[in-house]
Amino acid sequence: SDEATVVLGVGKNMVNAIRYWLQAAQLIAPAQSGFETTPLGDKIFGKKGFDPYLEDEATIWLVHWLIASNPELATGWYWFFNKFHKPEFTSQEAASALLEFAKQNIQSKFSATTVKQDSAIVLRMYARSKGNTRTPIEEVLDSPLSLLGLITQAPGGRTYYSRALERDALPIGIFGFAIAQVFEAMHISELPIEDLMYAKGGYPAPGAVFRLTENAMITKLERLIHQMPGIFEIRETAGIHQVYLLEKIEPMEFLEFHYQDQLQENVA
């Protein structure tokens, strides 16, 4: 709104940036009178939301998924976490790979400089800063997404790492939400585990987005089935391990499972 700069205490460019990232994270959406909070945004950050002050690290995992699964508004982020699988790389290699992806997949005109900047922003958003005492303070402030450890930077600063790991810190409720969203988007009731590990077509893959090993993916699926029984099942069909959706469920129910469980723990 016109009062945003005053209410938020930031300049007009920053207001535009905040609006963009709220859309990229699927927390607000265009409406007839400007923008409105999405049901998901209201559920998490509303006045009676699950985590209005971003105190639960699960919400950061959730925001990461929502950005990395949004190819329209966060193309570079979608590409990096779904299509770029090099565990060790330089910023130049990442920029070149994103530019190649853009050439093959983006029909409209785009600037190569902008694509390279996007690649640099992805790395800066997820890797902790290596600033020294002479670095301006605004350049060493890290994004909350850097807490997830999905991208790390070598001490020398030239090499980056983004490796598949166990990711014990990833909550089962957030993992379940991502799996349920994929099933909902694809309108399916069964899917090979491999397709949840590696993105195919235009759909995101939770295993890739969360940088999970194959063993970690199966372990988390088994925990999800154990903690929320009767929804998913793993079966082997013709030598292929598949996940079956036994009962249609709203992805939001997995978030309620996580946050309500957290509320009960805090009360206890």
Disulfide bonds with the S-S distance in Angstrom:
none
